Amino acid sequence: KADNNAYMGTIDGSFGTIDLGTGAFSLPGNSGQTLAGMAVANATLYGSSYHQSTGTLYTINPTNGSVTPVGTSAVDIDDFGSTTLGLYAVGLDANLYSINSTTGGATLIGPTGLSSFGSWRSLSTNSSTLYFANGVNLYALNTLTGAATLVGNMGGPSEGAMLFEGGILYGGENSPGFSVDTLNIVTGAATVGPGVTGSYSSFFGLAPNPLPLSVPEGTTLG
């Protein structure tokens, strides 16, 4: 059975939990800044700086959203997420990087091959495959080379965050609406779901709630 609960971050740093089935958002705290996304490794919730020349990795307190710096890198991070095996970031240079959860250091994997970014972008969290939503297109990123493979056109919506939970890839739609969508991992097609409650806007992170107790074995897209 799918777990309908998730942690959610917004463009203004608001942090809370959302019911993915109804869109109901509760707000217990704020990170104090815009995060490029949220990710999970070893039962710990992480976030990263957004569009800063020195990319900073943070741990996030799931109780109130407060952040604690882990370390920095020279990567200007545009999107941040994770697979079941580790943390990843897409830089403003359109390259894919792996992020060290202990030091915050970044290791270049390779170029995505994408020549431009859409108005909204996001990396997925909690799947064995690393998905990248760029504008209205959904891609899978090769975690060995960085190369992007088109899954398909989402059919209109653009997603500001993505979470794989209970066998379902959820998308936080930022355009044209503000809703919890489901994404077909074979075709890329988005099915628009419930609107988000409250006077908030723009998903900037989704992560599983409760956090996985450990990192299970996963697979890498070859």
C-alpha positions as CSV (number, residue, x, y, z in Angstrom):
1,K,0.0,0.0,0.0
2,A,1.3,3.4,-0.9
3,D,2.3,5.7,2.0
4,N,0.5,9.0,1.4
5,N,2.6,11.1,3.7
6,A,5.6,13.2,2.7
7,Y,7.8,16.0,3.8
8,M,7.4,19.1,1.7
9,G,9.4,22.3,1.2
10,T,8.4,25.4,-0.7
11,I,10.1,28.3,-2.5
12,D,10.0,30.5,0.6
13,G,11.5,27.9,2.9
14,S,8.2,26.8,4.4
15,F,8.5,23.2,5.6
16,G,5.8,20.7,6.6
17,T,4.1,17.5,5.8
18,I,1.6,16.8,3.0
19,D,-1.0,14.2,2.4
20,L,-0.2,13.1,-1.2
21,G,-3.7,11.7,-1.6
22,T,-5.6,14.9,-0.6
23,G,-3.1,17.8,-0.9
24,A,-3.5,18.8,2.7
25,F,-0.4,20.6,3.9
26,S,0.5,21.2,7.5
27,L,3.2,23.7,8.4
28,P,5.4,23.0,11.5
29,G,8.4,25.1,10.5
30,N,10.7,26.9,8.0
31,S,14.2,26.2,6.8
32,G,14.9,29.9,6.6
33,Q,15.9,29.7,2.9
34,T,15.0,28.2,-0.5
35,L,16.4,24.7,-0.9
36,A,17.2,23.1,-4.2
37,G,15.4,20.0,-3.2
38,M,15.2,17.4,-0.4
39,A,16.8,13.9,-0.3
40,V,17.3,11.0,2.0
41,A,20.3,8.8,3.0
42,N,20.8,6.6,6.0
43,A,17.5,7.7,7.6
44,T,18.6,11.3,7.5
45,L,16.8,14.1,5.7
46,Y,19.0,16.4,3.6
47,G,18.6,19.6,1.6
48,S,21.0,21.8,-0.4
49,S,21.5,25.5,-1.1
50,Y,19.9,26.8,-4.3
51,H,21.7,29.0,-6.8
52,Q,24.7,29.8,-4.5
53,S,28.2,29.8,-5.9
54,T,29.3,27.6,-3.1
55,G,26.9,24.6,-2.9
56,T,26.1,23.7,0.7
57,L,24.7,20.4,1.9
58,Y,22.4,20.6,5.0
59,T,20.7,18.1,7.3
60,I,17.1,19.0,7.9
61,N,15.3,18.6,11.3
62,P,12.1,16.8,10.3
63,T,10.3,18.2,13.4
64,N,10.7,21.9,12.5
65,G,12.5,22.2,9.2
66,S,15.6,23.8,10.6
67,V,18.9,23.2,8.7
68,T,22.4,22.4,9.9
69,P,25.4,22.8,7.4
70,V,27.3,19.6,6.6
71,G,29.8,20.9,4.1
72,T,30.3,22.8,0.9
73,S,31.4,22.2,-2.7
74,A,32.2,24.4,-5.7
75,V,29.0,23.4,-7.5
76,D,26.2,26.0,-8.0
77,I,23.3,23.6,-7.4
78,D,20.1,23.9,-9.4
79,D,18.4,20.6,-8.4
80,F,19.0,18.2,-5.5
81,G,17.6,14.7,-4.9
82,S,18.6,11.1,-4.2
83,T,18.2,7.5,-5.2
84,T,18.1,4.6,-2.8
85,L,21.9,4.5,-3.1
86,G,23.0,8.1,-2.6
87,L,22.6,11.9,-3.0
88,Y,22.8,13.7,-6.3
89,A,22.7,17.2,-7.7
90,V,22.3,18.9,-11.1
91,G,24.4,22.0,-11.3
92,L,23.6,25.2,-13.2
93,D,26.2,23.9,-15.7
94,A,23.8,21.0,-16.5
95,N,26.2,18.4,-15.2
96,L,25.2,15.6,-12.8
97,Y,27.2,15.3,-9.5
98,S,27.2,12.8,-6.7
99,I,27.1,14.5,-3.2
100,N,29.0,13.0,-0.2
101,S,26.5,12.8,2.7
102,T,29.3,13.1,5.2
103,T,31.3,16.0,3.8
104,G,29.0,17.8,1.3
105,G,31.7,17.4,-1.3
106,A,30.6,17.0,-5.0
107,T,32.0,14.5,-7.5
108,L,31.4,15.2,-11.2
109,I,29.6,12.3,-12.9
110,G,29.1,13.9,-16.3
111,P,27.0,16.1,-18.5
112,T,23.2,15.5,-18.8
113,G,23.4,16.6,-22.4
114,L,20.5,19.0,-22.0
115,S,21.1,22.3,-23.6
116,S,18.5,24.3,-21.8
117,F,16.4,24.3,-18.6
118,G,12.6,24.7,-18.4
119,S,10.9,27.1,-16.1
120,W,10.6,24.4,-13.4
121,R,13.1,21.5,-12.8
122,S,13.4,18.8,-10.1
123,L,15.3,15.7,-9.2
124,S,13.5,12.7,-7.8
125,T,13.9,11.3,-4.3
126,N,13.6,7.7,-3.0
127,S,13.7,5.7,-6.3
128,S,16.4,3.3,-7.6
129,T,16.2,5.4,-10.8
130,L,17.1,9.1,-10.8
131,Y,14.4,11.1,-12.6
132,F,14.8,14.7,-13.8
133,A,11.8,16.8,-14.7
134,N,12.8,19.6,-17.0
135,G,10.0,21.8,-18.2
136,V,7.2,19.6,-19.5
137,N,9.6,16.6,-20.1
138,L,10.5,13.7,-17.8
139,Y,14.0,12.2,-18.1
140,A,15.9,9.4,-16.4
141,L,19.6,10.3,-15.6
142,N,22.3,7.7,-15.9
143,T,24.1,7.8,-12.5
144,L,27.3,6.4,-14.1
145,T,27.6,9.0,-16.9
146,G,25.1,11.8,-16.2
147,A,23.4,11.3,-19.6
148,A,19.7,12.1,-19.7
149,T,17.3,9.7,-21.5
150,L,13.8,11.1,-22.3
151,V,11.0,9.1,-20.7
152,G,8.3,11.3,-22.3
153,N,6.3,14.5,-22.3
154,M,4.3,15.0,-19.1
155,G,1.5,16.6,-21.2
156,G,1.5,20.1,-19.8
157,P,2.4,20.2,-16.1
158,S,5.8,21.2,-14.9
159,E,7.0,19.6,-11.6
160,G,9.0,21.4,-8.9
161,A,9.7,18.3,-6.8
162,M,9.3,14.5,-7.3
163,L,9.1,11.6,-4.8
164,F,8.9,7.9,-5.4
165,E,6.8,6.3,-2.7
166,G,4.8,3.0,-2.6
167,G,5.6,2.2,-6.2
168,I,4.3,5.6,-7.4
169,L,6.2,8.6,-8.8
170,Y,4.6,11.7,-7.4
171,G,5.2,15.2,-8.8
172,G,4.7,18.5,-7.1
173,E,3.1,20.6,-9.9
174,N,4.1,24.2,-10.0
175,S,2.6,25.1,-13.4
176,P,0.0,25.6,-14.6
177,G,-1.6,24.6,-11.3
178,F,-0.3,23.8,-7.7
179,S,-1.2,20.1,-7.1
180,V,0.1,16.6,-6.3
181,D,0.4,14.7,-9.6
182,T,1.3,11.1,-10.4
183,L,3.8,10.5,-13.2
184,N,3.9,7.4,-15.5
185,I,7.5,6.2,-15.4
186,V,7.0,4.4,-18.8
187,T,5.5,7.3,-20.8
188,G,6.2,10.3,-18.7
189,A,2.5,11.3,-18.8
190,A,1.3,13.3,-15.7
191,T,-2.1,12.7,-14.1
192,V,-3.1,15.9,-12.3
193,G,-4.1,15.2,-8.7
194,P,-5.5,17.2,-5.7
195,G,-4.6,20.8,-5.2
196,V,-2.5,21.8,-2.3
197,T,-4.4,23.4,0.6
198,G,-3.3,26.7,2.2
199,S,-1.8,29.9,0.8
200,Y,1.5,28.4,-0.3
201,S,3.1,28.2,-3.8
202,S,5.8,26.3,-5.6
203,F,7.1,22.9,-4.5
204,F,10.9,22.9,-4.0
205,G,11.2,19.5,-2.2
206,L,9.5,16.2,-1.4
207,A,10.8,13.4,0.8
208,P,9.3,10.2,2.3
209,N,7.6,10.5,5.7
210,P,8.5,8.5,7.8
211,L,12.1,8.4,6.7
212,P,13.4,5.0,5.6
213,L,15.3,3.3,8.4
214,S,18.2,2.4,6.2
215,V,19.3,2.6,2.5
216,P,18.2,-0.6,0.8
217,E,20.0,-2.1,-2.2
218,G,19.0,-0.4,-5.4
219,T,19.8,-0.5,-9.1
220,T,21.5,2.0,-11.3
221,L,20.1,2.9,-14.7
222,G,22.6,1.6,-17.2
